[in-house]
Amino acid sequence: PLISTVLAITLGGEKLHFLTGIGTIAIIGGISLILSESLSEKIQTVKKTDKTTLVIGYFISLVASICYGIAGFLGKILVNESITPIVSTIYATFFASIVLGILVRKEIKSIAKAGFKSIICASLAGIGASFALTFYFWGVELSSLTTVAPLIALQALVAMTLTHLFLQKLERITPKIFFGTFLVAIGVALIIFGSNID
């Protein structure tokens, strides 16, 4: 949410309500606490040879979050130009598919080795991502990016909850995870309250 919020304020001319700013910081802090708990365990358990791969993975995740923040800002520009959210999604995913298809054309044949379950999961992930993008564009059409972007950050909490429930990848709920979740909830409440004051 940080990238989108900064771009919305500096380039988009949006104003950040004080409560929305505090809420954004609370959400980022809460998610960081939750992630730091699982990351610290992961770093301790991996072999020294795998730590480089782990660091590269974290760096790629950081780049992804920057790209997603920029995409959110560009989405706000799209819907401000009276392009509907669904058309914005179709247009964005169409060109993204072309660019990705060109960049990874040699790897496309790996889909032939994928099992039925993998293909179903990939298809559902694509449908889920398309709906998420549509709702994101719809959100920034109806509200400010500084309000919507922090709420989108809840996707990390949803993903971790689903992983814990269905894949059992998270360990017990520690005080750090509990406090992080509490911070996220407080942040969401502040953002909603701040947007209603505006």
N, C-alpha and C positions, 0 to 999 in steps of 0.2 A: 504493500500500500504506500510505502514511502516514496517510491519513484513517481507513481501516478499523482500523488498529492503534491509533490514538489513541482512537477510539470504543470499541473492544473493551476497552481498559484502563480508560478513565474511566467508561464507562456499562455495559459488559458484565461488569466485574469480573474480566477475565482477567489473568493475570500474564505478563509478558514475560521470557523467559529471556535472560540476558546475551548468549549466542551468537546467539540469534534477533534481538536488537536490533542487534548488530554486523552480522549478515548482511543485515538490512533496510537499514541505512545503506549497506552495500557495494553492494547491488542498485540502490538509488536513485542512488548516486554513479556507478555504472557506466553505467546507462541515461542519466543526465544528460550524462556525457562523450560517449557515442555520439551523442546527439541534438544536443549543442552543436556537434559537428563538421559535421553536415549543415545545421543551422540557420544557422551562421555563413556557410557558403557560399551558402545561399539568400538571406540578408539582403543580401549583397554583390552578388548578381546581379539582384535585383529593382529595378524603377524606383522612384523616390521616390514616385510617385503610388500604387504598389501596396503600399508599406510599411505604410500604415494598415490595409489589408485583411489583411496578414500578421499584424500585431499583434492585430487582432480575432480572427483564426483561432487564435492562441496563447491568447488569453483564453478563447475558447469551449472549447478543449481543456482548459484548467485547470478550468473549470466542469464539464466532462464527467468529469474525474477525481474531483472532489469528489462529484458525483452517484453515480459508480460506487462510491466508498468508502462512502457512506451506504447504498447498495443492498446492499453486502456485509454491512454490520452488521445491516441489517434482515433479510437472508437468514439470518443466524445466529440471530436471534430466532425466525424462522419454523421452522427445523428443530429448535430447542430445544423448540418447542411440539408436537413429534411429527408435523409435516407433512412428508411425504416430499419429497426433493429434486425429483423429477419433477413432483409436484403443485405444489410451490412455483414451479417454472419456468412451468408452464401458467398458474397464477393470476397471476403477475407479468407475463408477456408478454401475457395477455389484457387486463388492465387498462391496461397500457402502450399497447397497440394502440388501445384506445378513446380514451384521453387524447390520444395523438398524432393519431389520426384527426380528433378535434374541433379540435385546434389548427391542423392544416395541411389542413383539408378542401378549401380552394380549390386546393391544389397537387396533390391526388391525381390530377386529370385529366392531369397531366404524364406519367403512366405510359403513356398512349396513344401518346405521341411516342417512347417508349423503344424501342430496337431489341431484337432477340431476345437478343443477347449481354448487354445490360444487365439484362434481365429474369432471365436465368439467373444472372448474378452476384449480383443482389439476392436471389434465392431462396436461393442457396447461402450468402450472407452471413447471411441470417436463420436458416437451419438451423444454420450454424456457431455463431452467437451463442446459439441455444437450447441446443445441446449444451454450450457453454462455461458458460452460466449453471447448467445442471443439474449439471455436474461441480464447479462452484464451490460450489453448495449442498451437494453430496455431500461435498466436501472439508471444509467447515465443520461438517458433521454429525459427521464422524469425527475431526476434529482442531480445534485452536483457531484462531480467526480471525487471531491474531497470527502463526501459522505459515503459514496458507494465503495470506493477503493478499499478502505479499511475493513468493511464488512465482507468483502471478497476474500480477505485474508483468513477468514474462518474456514476456508477450504482445507487448510492444513490440519485444523482441529478435527474436522469431519473425517478426513483421510486417516488420521491416527486412531480415531475412535472405531472406524470400520475395520482397520487393520487389527486392532486389539480384540474386537468382537469375533471376527471371522478367521483371522490368520494367526492370532495369538503371538504377534511379534513383540508387543510391549509387555514388560514385566509388570509387577504390582504397581498400584497407584501410590507414588511416593508423595511426601509433603510438597516437593518442588513442582510436581505435575499438578497436584491439587491447587496450589497457589497460582500457578500459571493459568489454569483453567478459570479460576476465580477472577484473575486480572482481565482475561479475555471477555468474560461475561460483563464485568464492570465497564470495560471499554465499549462494548456494543451498546449497553444501556446509555452511556454518555453521548455516543454518536447519535442515537435515536432521539434522545432528549434535546441535544443541541440542534438537530435538524428541524425539530418541531418549534423551537424558539425562533429560528430564522423565519 
